[in-house]
Amino acid sequence: MKKTLLGTTALVSAGLVAGPALASDPLTVTVSGSVVTGFYFVDMDTVGGVDADDTKVAVVARNVDIVASGTLDNGLVAGAALKVQLGDDEGNALNTGDDATFSEAYTFLEGGFGRLELGATDGAAFKMHYSSPWFVPGNGVDSPNIYNMNNGGVTFSSRTSTFSLLAEDDNKISYFTPRLAGFQLGASFTPDVGANDPVANGFGLSATNSAVEDVFEIALNYAGEFGGVSLGADVFYVTGEAPGAGATGDPTEQGVGLSLGWGGFTLGGAYTQVEDITARTQAAVTTGNESDSWTVGLAYGSGPWTVGAAYFESETENTTGVNIGENSFLQVGGGYSLGAGVDVGLDIQFIEDQVGAAAAEVESTSAGVVLAISF
């Protein structure tokens, strides 16, 4: 889960060397990225007789973006994009491996007809979504980069995002219409969520029912300004076919988002409901779980300063309506821009997590200083 890191991005460009020139000028390569670090003091409840460390150094390097693009003689813009992030090639979680892997690799073509994307990247529902604002450099409550909770080996018991995650960076085709009167429509199709290898997947075919298949997503958003008030809003729907005979229903995601800006203030929020999703790749999976997630936040920025508060809450129920997990995340803090691409901030987190209705609620309170570098 990705994702946006605050800070000014400076692009370093060089000419594309390999391949034939498709325009009067060669494609231009830009390299950008972000690294967020933080030092935290943490006070978390004891879970199963095990205490958590009371200090933490967080390192987040989720994106180094390499983009080659240029304008062709016919006016079309064409290019390719790669995203590198920390991880490994053995299926371990982010920031637990010693390797850097390509999480995204796709091509795009853009013109008066709109924009076409083909390859491994997020879909229309994800890219067009609005949510609560981020005011701490490199961290927020919706899809957080730094989350100071570990409930008995479970980092979180319910979702930590209102963004569409069913097809994430899997291989897909997406189309975005031109923006007309502030409105834009986007659609994506993912044949198989298990097919997300940008290197080897050019060979062979995926086995039927080995993963969620035929994922279709559609999103509509609006961006405009009225009398000094900026407005962004979106709605999306995602559905796919569940794998295996054990599935009780096909997975779906539906959500809305809203962002308002005026006089230095930003007010934003989102709501997403997910149904029949427990696993993306499994031959026989019992689906039926449902989760509801929402967030709201208010931020204020003036000059180099940004401050704010935001809240996120999520709850998951099983097929019989029993609560199997819920969590909440309240964040307060802010940031200060030291210069282009360099931001420092204060991140205060209040997290509550409960694995099931019968389990004890676990609380974690933390405060830390973060340093975010964008280039």
SULJO-V326484 format. One record per residue. N is the residue number from 1. PHI is phi in degrees with one decimal (NA if undefined). BURIAL is I if it has 9 or more other C-alpha atoms within 8 Angstrom, else O. Layout:
# SULJO-V326484
n	phi	burial
N	PHI	BURIAL
N	PHI	BURIAL
This chain:
# SULJO-V326484
n	phi	burial
1	NA	O
2	-108.3	O
3	161.5	O
4	-70.2	O
5	-109.3	I
6	-73.0	I
7	127.6	I
8	-76.7	I
9	-105.3	I
10	-101.3	I
11	-98.5	O
12	-103.9	O
13	-117.3	O
14	-152.4	O
15	-73.2	O
16	-76.1	I
17	-95.8	O
18	-78.5	O
19	88.5	O
20	-73.7	O
21	-74.4	O
22	-102.0	O
23	-144.6	I
24	-63.5	O
25	-115.2	O
26	-67.2	I
27	-62.6	I
28	-103.9	I
29	-100.7	I
30	-118.5	I
31	-123.3	I
32	-146.1	I
33	-179.4	I
34	-148.5	I
35	-131.7	I
36	-117.7	I
37	-127.2	I
38	-157.1	I
39	-117.7	I
40	-123.6	I
41	-102.1	I
42	-126.8	I
43	-124.3	O
44	-120.7	I
45	-60.4	I
46	-71.3	I
47	-120.6	I
48	60.7	O
49	78.5	O
50	-110.6	O
51	-90.5	O
52	-98.1	O
53	-58.0	O
54	-95.5	O
55	-135.4	O
56	-153.6	I
57	-108.9	O
58	-99.4	I
59	-130.2	I
60	-124.7	I
61	-135.9	I
62	-91.2	I
63	-149.2	I
64	-121.2	I
65	-99.2	I
66	-117.6	I
67	-126.7	I
68	-111.6	I
69	-149.9	I
70	-171.4	I
71	-95.8	I
72	-79.0	I
73	-61.5	O
74	-85.9	O
75	92.9	O
76	-73.3	I
77	-103.2	I
78	-127.7	I
79	-180.0	I
80	-139.2	I
81	-135.8	I
82	-126.1	I
83	-125.4	I
84	-109.6	I
85	-144.1	I
86	-65.5	I
87	159.3	I
88	-153.4	I
89	-101.4	O
90	-116.0	O
91	83.2	O
92	-76.6	I
93	-70.9	O
94	-58.2	O
95	66.9	I
96	-112.7	O
97	-110.2	I
98	-102.0	O
99	-110.1	O
100	-109.1	I
101	-123.5	I
102	-85.5	I
103	-88.2	I
104	-138.3	I
105	-158.1	I
106	-152.7	I
107	-113.5	I
108	-148.8	I
109	-140.3	I
110	-136.4	I
111	-168.6	I
112	-63.1	O
113	-78.5	O
114	123.5	I
115	-136.3	I
116	-115.8	I
117	-123.5	I
118	-141.4	I
119	141.3	I
120	-92.0	I
121	-163.4	I
122	-67.1	I
123	-88.8	I
124	-62.1	I
125	-61.9	I
126	-72.4	I
127	-71.2	O
128	-102.3	I
129	-87.9	I
130	-104.4	I
131	-155.6	I
132	-67.2	I
133	-72.9	I
134	-97.4	I
135	-123.4	I
136	-85.5	I
137	-54.5	I
138	79.5	I
139	-153.9	I
140	-156.1	I
141	-85.4	I
142	-95.8	I
143	60.2	I
144	-68.1	I
145	-85.4	I
146	-125.3	O
147	-138.5	O
148	-91.4	I
149	-149.7	I
150	-150.8	I
151	-92.3	I
152	61.6	O
153	91.2	O
154	-98.8	O
155	-62.4	O
156	-154.1	I
157	-97.9	I
158	-139.7	I
159	-62.5	I
160	-119.7	I
161	-153.1	I
162	-97.5	I
163	-79.3	I
164	-71.6	I
165	-121.9	O
166	-61.6	O
167	-109.4	I
168	28.6	I
169	-95.8	I
170	-71.6	I
171	-64.1	I
172	-154.0	I
173	-120.7	I
174	-132.3	I
175	-133.9	I
176	-122.9	I
177	-73.4	I
178	-61.7	I
179	-78.4	O
180	-124.7	O
181	53.8	O
182	92.1	O
183	-97.8	I
184	-142.7	I
185	-114.0	I
186	-133.7	I
187	-144.1	I
188	-139.6	I
189	-133.2	I
190	-118.2	I
191	-63.1	I
192	-156.8	I
193	-74.8	I
194	-86.5	I
195	-99.2	I
196	-135.4	I
197	-93.6	I
198	-73.4	I
199	-101.4	O
200	-92.6	O
201	-72.9	I
202	-68.5	O
203	-107.5	O
204	79.5	O
205	-134.2	O
206	-78.8	O
207	-71.9	O
208	-62.7	O
209	65.8	I
210	-88.8	I
211	-162.9	I
212	-60.7	I
213	-123.7	I
214	48.8	I
215	-82.3	I
216	-114.7	I
217	-133.4	I
218	-135.8	I
219	-142.6	I
220	-132.2	I
221	-135.8	I
222	-134.1	I
223	-137.4	I
224	-163.2	O
225	-141.3	O
226	-132.7	O
227	53.9	O
228	86.1	O
229	-108.0	I
230	-88.4	I
231	-130.8	I
232	-131.3	I
233	-147.3	I
234	-150.0	I
235	-142.6	I
236	-143.9	I
237	-142.5	I
238	-133.1	I
239	-145.9	I
240	-149.3	I
241	-101.6	I
242	-71.6	I
243	-85.3	I
244	82.5	I
245	-77.5	O
246	-80.9	I
247	-72.5	I
248	-98.6	O
249	-174.3	O
250	-81.2	I
251	-70.5	I
252	-139.5	I
253	-135.9	I
254	-143.1	I
255	-157.4	I
256	-137.3	I
257	-146.2	I
258	-148.5	I
259	-141.2	I
260	-122.6	I
261	-132.8	I
262	-159.5	I
263	51.8	O
264	92.3	O
265	-91.8	I
266	-132.4	I
267	-115.7	I
268	-145.1	I
269	-165.8	I
270	-158.6	I
271	-140.5	I
272	-138.9	I
273	-116.6	I
274	-120.9	I
275	-127.0	I
276	60.1	I
277	-129.3	I
278	-126.8	I
279	-149.5	O
280	-92.0	I
281	-132.4	I
282	-162.7	I
283	-64.7	I
284	-129.3	I
285	-126.8	I
286	-89.2	O
287	-98.1	I
288	129.6	I
289	-65.1	I
290	-133.8	I
291	-127.8	I
292	-122.5	I
293	-131.7	I
294	-147.0	I
295	-151.5	I
296	-150.7	I
297	-159.4	I
298	-133.4	I
299	-129.8	I
300	-134.6	I
301	-125.4	I
302	-145.3	O
303	61.9	O
304	-81.6	O
305	-94.8	I
306	-142.1	I
307	-133.9	I
308	178.0	I
309	-146.3	I
310	-148.1	I
311	-136.7	I
312	-133.3	I
313	-144.0	I
314	-145.2	I
315	-140.2	I
316	-121.6	I
317	-120.1	I
318	-88.2	I
319	-64.9	I
320	-98.0	O
321	84.3	O
322	-85.3	O
323	-67.8	I
324	-112.7	I
325	176.1	I
326	-153.5	I
327	-149.0	I
328	-138.4	I
329	-142.7	I
330	-107.3	I
331	-126.1	I
332	-131.6	I
333	154.6	I
334	179.3	I
335	-147.1	I
336	-137.6	I
337	-86.1	I
338	-80.1	O
339	167.1	O
340	-58.0	I
341	81.5	I
342	-126.6	I
343	-132.0	I
344	-117.6	I
345	-160.0	I
346	-114.0	I
347	-121.1	I
348	-114.3	I
349	-121.2	I
350	-124.2	I
351	-120.0	I
352	-124.5	I
353	-141.3	I
354	-139.2	I
355	-66.7	I
356	-153.5	I
357	-62.4	I
358	-87.0	O
359	-84.1	O
360	-74.8	O
361	-77.4	O
362	-107.2	I
363	-115.1	I
364	-138.7	I
365	-121.2	I
366	-146.4	I
367	-144.6	I
368	-155.1	I
369	-105.4	I
370	-115.5	I
371	-129.8	I
372	-113.4	I
373	-117.3	I
374	-114.9	I
375	-140.8	I
